[in-house]
Amino acid sequence: MSRWRTALIAASVGVAASAALVATSSLPGQAEASLVANYRCTGGIAGAGVDLEARMTPQIESGGLMRVRWDMSYKSVRKFGSPGFFPKGSSLDLEGVVDISGAWIGQLRPRGGKDQRELVPGEYLDLPEGLSDQGSISRTGKVRFKPGALYVRFTPAKGEVMVNNHKPAITYSAGWSREHTEEEYKDFLNDVHKTSAQNAKATLDFTGTKVAYIGRRAPGLGAIQVKLDGEPVTDPLVEPGKDRNGTDMTGTEGQQVLWESPQLKYGPHTLEVINTEAKDAYVDAFRVTTGDLEEPPIYNQATCTLQGDPGAIDITLPGSTPTGSPTPTGSPTTSPTPDNTPTNTPTNTPTSTPTATNTTPNGRSNDGGLGHVIVMPSATGTNSASATPKSTGPTATKYYKAQVAKTPKGGVDSGEAPDPETRPYGLMAALVMAGAGGGLLLRRRRAAHAGGVH
C-alpha cells in the first residue's frame, strides 16, 4: 500500500473518531473542513433557553483570502420569539467569534442577519442562512481556527401595527363581551368589545415606543381612565361621548383614536383602559408604534454560551515564491544541449504540479491533539514566470533533463544527448588496446595450429 494511501486512510479514521468534525474535499488552491459547535442561549428573545448549532467552515482560497463561514440551525422546537407586535422588516442578527492562532493571530467575526415577516408576541424568528467573515493571508505556516462566543440581537422594524383580539397580549376583566358589527360602523375587523360594568378593565401588554387606544365615539358613553405602566395618564378623563371639540355626540363614529401616548422609551409597557361609570364603553383595537432605533435594544439581546469543547481546525498555509517553480540551490533547471541537437529540442525544464501533503503520516498535527485535522490546500504550478507570488505546495519539485529528437552519432541508445564537455578519450584508448591485443592472440593461435610460430 502506498504511503499516500496509508496517510489518507489514517486521516479519514481520525475524522470519524471526532463526532463534532466533518472533513470535506478540497479544491486546488482551497482547503475546506468543518466542525460543529453547540450553543445555549438564554434571556431576551431566547426566554428560558434556545439551543443552536453552528457548523464552522474555514476556507483558504488561492487568491490569498482567508474566509470563515458558519451555518446556523435550531436544535429543537424551542426558537427565538418575537418580543412584541412589529411590522414586516424586523431583523434577527447573529455574530460569532473565531479565535485564530499560529502563523496568523487574531479573530474573525462572522456575521449574518435575517429580515422577518410581520410579527406578534412569541412568534418564531427565522435564523440567518449563514454567517461569514474574511481576511487576507500575510504569512505561511499552520493556522488554527477555534469557535468562540456567539451574540444574538433583535432589531424591531420601524412602523405601526393594529392589535385586535390577540391573546394573551390583550386581556379583559369580567363584564366585557365581544360583538360583531356592521360595516356601516367602520369598526376595525368589524368587531368591538363592549361593557356596561363600572371599573371593567381592558389591559394591553406591548413592546414599542408609542401606543394608541382606538374605540367608538357615540352618545351616552361613560368616561374612561387610562393608565400606562400602572400610572394614571389622563386628567381629565377620556370622554368618548363627546367629539374632539368637547361637544356631545349625536351619531356613532368608529375607529376613533380616543387616546395616544407620548413618545416612550423602547421596551415592554402595559396600558389599561378602565370604564369609570356604569355606562357603555367600547374597545375596538390598539395601535402599537415602534420608532426608528439606531442600535439593537439591549432588552432583546440573548446571551449564548458554548457547550463543551468543539475542538479546532488546523490548516497549513502553503508557501509562496516570487516567480516560477522553486529551485534548490546548485541544482540546474535545464540540461546541457549538444551542438548538433535539432532546433526543435526542448531546452526549458518542465515544471511539475505541486501537490498537497500532510505534515504527519496520519493526517493529524504534531501536537497529537484530538478534535482537529490538518488540511493542506493544493496548488497548481505554471511554466510561465509571473511578477505575483503564487501559492505552491510543500512537496519538492521534480526536474527532468531535456529529451533529444534522435540519438547523436556515437552515443549510447538512451534517448539522451551525451555531455559535450566530456570527451570519451579513455573509452577510445581501451577499444584500440583491446583490438591490438585480440589481433596478436589470433595470430599465435593460427601459428600453433600450423605447427609453430614463424
C-alpha positions as CSV (number, residue, x, y, z in Angstrom):
1,M,0.0,0.0,0.0
2,S,1.4,3.4,-1.0
3,R,2.5,6.0,1.5
4,W,-0.2,8.4,0.3
5,R,-3.0,5.8,0.6
6,T,-1.9,5.0,4.2
7,A,-1.9,8.7,5.1
8,L,-5.4,9.2,3.6
9,I,-6.9,6.2,5.5
10,A,-5.3,7.4,8.7
11,A,-6.7,10.9,8.3
12,S,-10.2,9.5,7.5
13,V,-10.2,7.4,10.6
14,G,-9.1,10.4,12.7
15,V,-12.0,12.5,11.4
16,A,-14.5,9.7,12.0
17,A,-13.3,9.5,15.6
18,S,-14.4,13.1,16.3
19,A,-18.2,13.4,16.4
20,A,-18.0,17.2,16.0
21,L,-15.8,17.3,13.0
22,V,-16.6,16.6,9.3
23,A,-13.9,16.8,6.7
24,T,-14.8,17.7,3.2
25,S,-12.9,17.5,-0.1
26,S,-10.5,20.3,-1.0
27,L,-10.2,22.1,-4.4
28,P,-7.0,23.3,-6.0
29,G,-5.9,26.3,-4.0
30,Q,-8.5,25.9,-1.4
31,A,-8.7,23.9,1.9
32,E,-12.1,23.1,3.5
33,A,-13.2,21.2,6.6
34,S,-15.9,21.9,9.1
35,L,-16.8,21.2,12.8
36,V,-20.0,21.7,14.9
37,A,-20.2,24.0,17.9
38,N,-23.3,23.9,20.1
39,Y,-24.7,27.0,22.0
40,R,-27.2,27.5,24.7
41,C,-28.9,31.0,24.5
42,T,-30.9,32.5,27.4
43,G,-32.6,35.8,28.1
44,G,-34.1,38.4,25.8
45,I,-35.7,36.8,22.8
46,A,-34.4,33.4,23.9
47,G,-36.6,33.3,27.0
48,A,-35.8,30.3,29.2
49,G,-33.4,28.8,26.7
50,V,-32.8,28.1,23.0
51,D,-30.3,25.6,21.7
52,L,-28.4,26.5,18.5
53,E,-26.0,24.6,16.3
54,A,-23.2,26.4,14.3
55,R,-21.2,24.5,11.7
56,M,-17.9,26.3,11.2
57,T,-16.1,26.0,7.9
58,P,-12.8,27.9,7.4
59,Q,-11.7,28.2,3.7
60,I,-8.3,29.2,2.4
61,E,-8.6,30.4,-1.2
62,S,-5.8,30.6,-3.8
63,G,-6.1,34.4,-4.0
64,G,-4.7,34.9,-0.5
65,L,-8.1,35.1,1.2
66,M,-9.0,33.5,4.5
67,R,-12.7,33.1,4.9
68,V,-14.9,31.6,7.7
69,R,-18.5,30.5,7.3
70,W,-21.0,29.5,10.0
71,D,-24.2,27.6,9.0
72,M,-26.8,28.1,11.8
73,S,-29.8,26.0,12.8
74,Y,-32.1,25.4,15.7
75,K,-31.5,22.2,17.6
76,S,-35.1,21.8,18.9
77,V,-38.7,23.1,18.6
78,R,-37.8,25.9,21.0
79,K,-36.9,29.0,19.0
80,F,-36.3,32.7,19.4
81,G,-39.6,34.5,19.8
82,S,-40.8,38.0,18.9
83,P,-41.0,40.3,21.9
84,G,-43.9,42.2,20.5
85,F,-46.1,43.4,17.7
86,F,-43.9,44.6,14.8
87,P,-44.4,45.4,11.1
88,K,-42.6,43.5,8.4
89,G,-38.8,44.1,8.2
90,S,-37.5,43.4,11.8
91,S,-34.1,41.8,11.8
92,L,-32.5,39.0,13.7
93,D,-28.7,39.4,13.7
94,L,-26.1,36.9,14.8
95,E,-22.4,37.4,15.3
96,G,-19.9,34.7,16.1
97,V,-16.2,34.8,17.2
98,V,-13.5,32.7,15.7
99,D,-10.1,32.7,17.5
100,I,-7.1,32.3,15.2
101,S,-3.7,31.3,16.4
102,G,-0.4,30.1,14.9
103,A,1.0,31.8,11.9
104,W,-1.9,34.3,11.8
105,I,-3.1,35.6,15.2
106,G,-6.3,37.4,15.8
107,Q,-10.1,37.0,15.3
108,L,-12.6,36.8,12.6
109,R,-16.2,37.7,13.4
110,P,-18.7,36.0,11.1
111,R,-22.0,38.0,10.9
112,G,-25.3,37.5,9.3
113,G,-28.9,38.8,9.5
114,K,-32.4,37.8,8.5
115,D,-35.4,40.1,7.9
116,Q,-38.6,38.9,9.5
117,R,-42.3,39.0,8.4
118,E,-44.9,40.9,10.4
119,L,-44.7,39.7,13.9
120,V,-46.9,39.2,17.0
121,P,-45.6,38.4,20.5
122,G,-44.0,35.0,20.8
123,E,-43.9,34.2,17.1
124,Y,-40.9,32.2,15.9
125,L,-38.0,34.2,14.4
126,D,-36.2,32.9,11.4
127,L,-32.4,32.4,11.7
128,P,-29.9,33.8,9.1
129,E,-28.9,31.3,6.5
130,G,-25.3,31.7,7.3
131,L,-22.6,34.0,8.9
132,S,-19.3,34.9,7.3
133,D,-16.2,37.0,7.7
134,Q,-12.9,37.1,5.8
135,G,-9.3,38.4,6.0
136,S,-6.1,38.4,3.9
137,I,-3.3,35.9,4.5
138,S,0.1,37.6,5.0
139,R,2.1,34.6,6.4
140,T,2.6,30.9,5.7
141,G,2.5,28.1,8.2
142,K,-0.1,26.4,10.4
143,V,-3.2,28.3,11.4
144,R,-5.7,27.1,14.0
145,F,-9.4,28.1,13.8
146,K,-11.4,27.7,17.0
147,P,-15.1,28.8,17.5
148,G,-15.7,31.2,20.4
149,A,-18.5,33.5,21.6
150,L,-21.9,34.0,19.9
151,Y,-24.1,37.1,20.1
152,V,-27.8,37.4,19.2
153,R,-29.6,40.7,18.6
154,F,-33.1,41.5,17.5
155,T,-33.9,44.9,15.9
156,P,-37.6,45.7,15.5
157,A,-38.8,47.3,12.3
158,K,-40.0,51.0,12.3
159,G,-43.7,51.3,11.9
160,E,-47.1,50.6,13.5
161,V,-49.3,47.6,14.0
162,M,-53.0,47.4,14.8
163,V,-53.7,44.9,17.7
164,N,-57.1,43.4,17.9
165,N,-58.4,40.3,19.9
166,H,-54.9,39.0,20.4
167,K,-54.5,36.9,23.5
168,P,-52.6,36.9,25.8
169,A,-51.4,40.4,24.8
170,I,-55.0,41.7,25.5
171,T,-57.0,40.6,28.5
172,Y,-60.5,41.7,29.5
173,S,-61.9,41.6,33.1
174,A,-65.4,40.4,33.9
175,G,-68.2,42.3,32.2
176,W,-66.8,42.6,28.7
177,S,-68.3,40.9,25.6
178,R,-67.2,40.7,22.0
179,E,-69.7,41.9,19.4
180,H,-69.6,41.6,15.6
181,T,-70.7,44.8,14.0
182,E,-72.0,46.0,10.6
183,E,-69.7,47.6,8.1
184,E,-71.5,50.9,8.4
185,Y,-69.8,51.5,11.8
186,K,-66.4,51.0,10.3
187,D,-65.0,49.2,13.3
188,F,-61.6,47.6,12.8
189,L,-62.2,44.0,11.5
190,N,-65.9,44.5,12.1
191,D,-66.0,43.8,15.8
192,V,-65.7,45.5,19.2
193,H,-65.5,44.6,22.9
194,K,-68.3,46.3,24.9
195,T,-69.1,46.6,28.6
196,S,-71.6,48.4,30.8
197,A,-69.9,47.4,34.1
198,Q,-68.3,50.1,36.2
199,N,-64.5,49.5,36.7
200,A,-64.4,46.9,33.9
201,K,-60.8,46.9,32.6
202,A,-59.1,46.0,29.4
203,T,-55.3,45.5,29.5
204,L,-52.7,45.5,26.7
205,D,-49.1,44.4,27.2
206,F,-46.9,45.6,24.4
207,T,-43.3,46.5,23.4
208,G,-42.7,49.7,21.5
209,T,-42.3,53.4,21.7
210,K,-45.9,54.6,21.4
211,V,-49.5,53.3,21.8
212,A,-53.0,54.5,21.0
213,Y,-56.4,53.4,22.3
214,I,-59.0,53.1,19.5
215,G,-62.8,52.9,20.0
216,R,-66.1,54.4,19.2
217,R,-67.5,57.8,19.8
218,A,-71.2,57.7,20.4
219,P,-73.9,59.4,22.6
220,G,-74.2,58.4,26.2
221,L,-70.9,56.6,26.6
222,G,-69.1,56.6,30.0
223,A,-65.8,58.3,30.9
224,I,-62.6,56.3,30.6
225,Q,-59.5,56.3,32.7
226,V,-56.2,55.3,31.0
227,K,-53.2,54.0,32.9
228,L,-49.7,53.5,31.5
229,D,-47.3,51.2,33.3
230,G,-49.6,51.4,36.4
231,E,-49.8,55.3,36.5
232,P,-52.9,57.3,35.5
233,V,-52.0,59.5,32.5
234,T,-55.4,61.2,31.8
235,D,-56.7,64.1,33.8
236,P,-59.4,64.9,33.0
237,L,-60.7,61.5,31.8
238,V,-61.2,60.4,28.2
239,E,-64.8,61.2,27.1
240,P,-65.9,59.0,24.2
241,G,-69.5,60.5,24.4
242,K,-68.1,63.8,23.0
243,D,-66.3,64.8,19.9
244,R,-62.8,66.3,19.9
245,N,-64.1,69.7,20.4
246,G,-66.0,68.6,23.6
247,T,-69.4,68.7,22.0
248,D,-71.8,65.9,22.8
249,M,-72.0,63.2,20.0
250,T,-75.2,62.9,18.0
251,G,-74.1,59.9,16.0
252,T,-71.7,57.0,16.1
253,E,-68.2,57.1,14.7
254,G,-65.9,54.0,14.6
255,Q,-62.1,53.6,14.7
256,Q,-61.6,56.8,16.6
257,V,-58.2,57.5,18.3
258,L,-59.5,58.2,21.8
259,W,-56.1,58.5,23.4
260,E,-52.5,58.3,22.3
261,S,-49.3,58.2,24.4
262,P,-46.3,60.4,24.1
263,Q,-43.0,59.0,22.8
264,L,-41.9,56.3,25.1
265,K,-38.6,54.6,25.8
266,Y,-38.4,51.4,23.8
267,G,-39.3,48.4,25.9
268,P,-42.2,46.5,27.5
269,H,-45.1,48.5,28.6
270,T,-48.6,48.0,30.0
271,L,-51.7,50.0,29.0
272,E,-55.0,49.8,31.0
273,V,-58.4,51.1,29.9
274,I,-60.9,51.4,32.8
275,N,-64.6,52.2,32.5
276,T,-65.3,54.6,35.4
277,E,-69.2,54.6,35.1
278,A,-71.9,52.1,34.8
279,K,-72.4,53.2,31.2
280,D,-71.5,51.6,27.8
281,A,-67.8,51.6,26.9
282,Y,-66.0,50.2,23.8
283,V,-62.6,48.9,22.9
284,D,-62.1,48.4,19.2
285,A,-58.3,48.0,18.9
286,F,-54.9,49.3,19.9
287,R,-52.2,50.8,17.7
288,V,-48.6,50.0,18.7
289,T,-45.8,52.1,17.2
290,T,-42.1,51.4,17.1
291,G,-39.8,54.3,16.2
292,D,-36.5,54.3,14.4
293,L,-33.9,52.7,16.7
294,E,-30.2,53.3,16.0
295,E,-28.9,50.3,17.9
296,P,-30.5,46.9,18.6
297,P,-32.2,47.2,22.0
298,I,-30.3,45.6,24.9
299,Y,-33.6,44.3,26.2
300,N,-33.9,42.0,23.2
301,Q,-30.4,40.5,23.3
302,A,-29.8,36.9,24.2
303,T,-26.7,35.5,25.9
304,C,-25.2,32.4,24.3
305,T,-22.8,30.0,25.9
306,L,-20.6,27.5,24.1
307,Q,-21.5,24.0,25.3
308,G,-18.4,21.8,25.7
309,D,-15.2,21.9,23.7
310,P,-16.0,21.6,19.9
311,G,-12.3,21.2,19.0
312,A,-10.5,23.2,16.4
313,I,-9.4,23.0,12.7
314,D,-5.8,23.4,11.7
315,I,-4.9,24.5,8.2
316,T,-1.4,24.6,6.9
317,L,-1.0,27.6,4.6
318,P,1.2,26.9,1.6
319,G,4.4,28.8,0.9
320,S,4.9,31.3,-2.0
321,T,7.7,32.0,-4.4
322,P,8.2,35.3,-6.4
323,T,8.2,33.6,-9.9
324,G,8.2,30.2,-11.5
325,S,9.0,27.0,-9.6
326,P,11.2,26.6,-6.5
327,T,14.8,25.8,-7.4
328,P,17.1,24.1,-5.0
329,T,20.5,25.8,-4.6
330,G,23.1,24.4,-7.0
331,S,20.7,22.3,-9.0
332,P,20.4,23.0,-12.7
333,T,16.9,23.6,-14.1
334,T,17.9,22.8,-17.7
335,S,20.1,20.1,-19.2
336,P,23.1,20.9,-21.4
337,T,22.3,20.6,-25.1
338,P,24.9,19.4,-27.6
339,D,25.8,21.5,-30.6
340,N,24.2,19.0,-33.1
341,T,20.9,18.9,-31.2
342,P,18.0,19.6,-33.6
343,T,16.4,23.0,-33.2
344,N,13.1,21.6,-32.0
345,T,14.7,20.0,-29.0
346,P,13.1,21.5,-25.8
347,T,15.6,23.4,-23.6
348,N,13.4,24.6,-20.7
349,T,12.8,22.4,-17.7
350,P,9.1,21.4,-17.5
351,T,7.7,22.3,-14.0
352,S,5.7,19.6,-12.2
353,T,2.5,20.5,-10.5
354,P,3.0,20.8,-6.7
355,T,0.6,18.6,-4.7
356,A,-0.9,18.8,-1.2
357,T,0.7,16.8,1.6
358,N,0.1,16.1,5.2
359,T,2.6,17.2,7.8
360,T,2.3,13.9,9.6
361,P,1.7,10.4,8.3
362,N,-1.7,10.1,9.9
363,G,-3.1,13.5,8.8
364,R,-3.0,15.0,12.4
365,S,-0.9,17.8,13.8
366,N,2.3,17.1,15.6
367,D,0.9,18.1,18.9
368,G,-1.2,14.9,18.9
369,G,-4.4,16.6,19.9
370,L,-7.8,15.1,19.0
371,G,-10.7,17.1,17.6
372,H,-8.9,18.7,14.8
373,V,-7.3,17.7,11.5
374,I,-4.7,19.2,9.2
375,V,-6.0,20.2,5.8
376,M,-3.5,21.0,3.1
377,P,-4.7,23.1,0.1
378,S,-3.4,22.0,-3.3
379,A,-1.7,24.5,-5.7
380,T,-1.2,24.4,-9.4
381,G,2.2,25.2,-10.8
382,T,2.9,27.1,-14.0
383,N,5.7,27.2,-16.6
384,S,5.5,30.9,-17.2
385,A,7.1,33.4,-14.9
386,S,4.8,35.9,-13.0
387,A,5.5,39.0,-11.1
388,T,2.9,38.0,-8.5
389,P,3.8,35.4,-5.9
390,K,1.9,32.2,-6.4
391,S,0.8,29.5,-3.9
392,T,2.9,26.3,-4.0
393,G,2.6,23.1,-2.2
394,P,5.3,22.0,0.3
395,T,6.5,19.0,-1.8
396,A,9.8,19.0,-3.7
397,T,9.7,19.7,-7.4
398,K,10.9,17.1,-9.8
399,Y,13.3,18.1,-12.5
400,Y,13.6,16.3,-15.9
401,K,16.5,16.5,-18.5
402,A,15.6,17.7,-21.9
403,Q,14.9,14.9,-24.5
404,V,16.5,15.0,-28.0
405,A,14.7,14.1,-31.2
406,K,17.2,11.3,-32.1
407,T,20.4,9.7,-30.7
408,P,23.5,11.6,-31.8
409,K,26.1,9.5,-33.8
410,G,28.5,7.7,-31.5
411,G,26.2,7.9,-28.4
412,V,24.5,5.1,-26.5
413,D,20.9,4.4,-27.3
414,S,19.5,6.1,-24.2
415,G,17.4,8.9,-25.7
416,E,19.6,11.5,-24.0
417,A,22.3,13.5,-25.5
418,P,25.9,13.0,-24.2
419,D,27.6,15.7,-22.3
420,P,29.5,17.8,-24.9
421,E,32.1,18.8,-22.3
422,T,33.2,15.2,-21.6
423,R,35.4,13.6,-24.4
424,P,35.5,9.8,-24.5
425,Y,39.3,9.5,-24.7
426,G,39.5,6.7,-22.1
427,L,36.9,4.6,-24.0
428,M,38.7,5.1,-27.3
429,A,42.1,4.0,-25.9
430,A,40.6,1.0,-24.3
431,L,39.0,0.0,-27.6
432,V,42.3,0.4,-29.5
433,M,44.3,-1.7,-27.0
434,A,41.6,-4.4,-27.0
435,G,41.7,-4.6,-30.8
436,A,45.5,-4.8,-30.9
437,G,45.7,-7.5,-28.2
438,G,43.0,-9.5,-29.9
439,G,44.8,-9.5,-33.2
440,L,48.1,-10.7,-31.7
441,L,46.3,-13.5,-29.8
442,L,44.6,-14.7,-33.0
443,R,48.0,-14.9,-35.0
444,R,49.6,-17.0,-32.2
445,R,46.7,-19.5,-32.3
446,R,46.9,-19.8,-36.0
447,A,50.7,-20.4,-35.8
448,A,50.3,-23.1,-33.1
449,H,47.7,-24.8,-35.2
450,A,50.2,-24.9,-38.2
451,G,53.0,-26.3,-36.1
452,G,54.9,-23.4,-34.8
453,V,55.4,-19.7,-34.7
454,H,57.1,-18.0,-37.6
